[in-house]
Amino acid sequence: MRLPVFLVLLFLVASCGGSDDDGSDAGSPRRDDPPVALDAEPPVVYPAELYRQGIEGTVTLKLFVDDKGGVVPESTKVAESSGYAEFDSAAIAGVPRMRFAPAQRDGRPVAIAFTQPVHFRRPENRGAGQ
């Protein structure tokens, strides 16, 4: 029996990796925008066994996106585990297929490290507690 694949990842950029600004130009306003996910359907597959058991979770990944919006997969790390190795592995496995518009600094694309939550939620619970 084949379980339908539910792509239940919610792309919300939790936080950017921070600025490399030391505050020396505090009088100059800066405009920084984080990377923006471009995938309408996130490329992460809910592990079938955890889905069958009704288990949900969130993995927080540390990603590095270049100035063209490409994820550098070898730089990806689990910043905060879901507590389930299957969720952590599924989140990392989807990274090479993730697409982003690059971060912007003063209107120019820049490379940046940031954290990205990956939520595994069953369809009936998608709106709750994310």
C-alpha positions in Angstrom: 0.0 0.0 0.0 1.4 3.3 -1.0 0.8 6.3 1.3 0.0 9.5 -0.5 2.9 11.9 -0.3 2.0 15.0 1.8 4.2 17.9 1.4 3.4 19.7 4.6 6.4 21.9 5.1 5.6 25.4 6.0 8.3 27.8 4.8 8.7 30.6 7.1 12.1 32.2 7.6 12.4 32.2 11.3 15.4 34.4 11.4 18.3 35.6 9.4 21.8 34.8 10.3 22.4 38.3 11.6 24.3 41.2 10.2 28.0 41.5 9.8 27.6 45.2 10.6 29.6 46.3 13.6 27.4 49.4 14.2 30.0 51.8 12.9 27.7 53.2 10.3 24.7 53.4 12.7 23.7 56.8 11.1 23.1 55.1 7.7 19.8 53.3 7.3 20.2 49.8 5.9 17.5 47.8 4.2 18.0 44.0 4.8 15.5 41.4 3.5 15.8 37.7 4.2 15.7 35.0 1.5 12.2 34.2 0.3 11.1 30.6 -0.4 9.9 30.2 -4.0 8.5 26.7 -3.8 4.7 26.6 -3.9 4.9 22.9 -2.8 7.9 22.4 -0.5 10.2 19.6 -1.6 10.1 17.7 1.7 8.4 14.3 2.1 6.7 13.4 5.3 8.2 10.1 6.5 5.5 7.5 5.9 5.8 5.6 9.2 5.6 8.8 11.3 2.6 9.9 9.3 0.8 6.6 9.9 1.5 6.9 13.6 0.2 10.5 13.7 3.5 11.9 14.8 4.3 15.5 14.0 7.3 17.7 14.6 9.5 20.6 13.6 13.1 20.6 12.5 15.1 23.9 12.4 17.7 23.9 9.8 20.7 26.3 9.4 21.0 27.1 5.7 23.4 29.1 3.6 21.9 30.8 0.5 24.2 32.3 -2.1 23.6 35.7 -3.8 21.7 34.0 -6.6 19.3 32.2 -4.1 20.9 28.8 -4.4 21.2 26.7 -1.2 24.6 25.4 -0.6 23.6 21.9 0.6 27.0 21.0 2.2 26.6 23.9 4.5 23.2 22.7 5.8 23.0 21.6 9.5 20.3 20.7 11.9 20.1 23.7 14.3 17.4 22.1 16.4 16.3 18.5 16.1 12.7 17.4 16.0 13.6 14.6 18.3 12.9 12.1 15.5 15.8 11.2 13.2 13.4 10.5 10.4 12.1 14.1 10.4 15.6 15.5 10.6 16.8 13.3 7.7 13.7 14.2 5.6 14.2 17.9 6.1 17.9 17.7 5.1 17.1 15.4 2.1 14.8 18.2 0.7 17.4 20.9 0.9 19.0 20.4 -2.6 15.5 21.0 -4.2 14.7 24.1 -2.2 14.6 27.4 -4.1 14.9 30.9 -2.7 15.0 34.4 -3.9 18.3 35.8 -2.5 18.5 37.9 0.6 18.8 41.6 -0.1 21.0 44.2 1.5 20.4 47.8 0.4 18.6 46.5 -2.7 21.4 44.2 -3.8 21.4 40.4 -3.6 23.7 38.9 -0.9 24.7 35.5 0.4 23.5 34.8 3.9 23.2 32.1 6.6 19.8 31.8 8.3 17.6 29.4 10.1 14.6 27.8 8.4 11.9 25.8 10.3 10.5 22.7 8.6 7.1 21.8 10.0 5.7 18.3 9.6 2.0 18.6 10.2 -0.9 16.3 9.2 -3.4 18.0 7.0 -6.1 18.2 9.7 -3.6 20.0 12.0 -1.9 22.4 9.5 -3.5 25.6 10.9 -2.9 24.8 14.5 0.2 25.7 16.5 2.6 26.5 13.7 
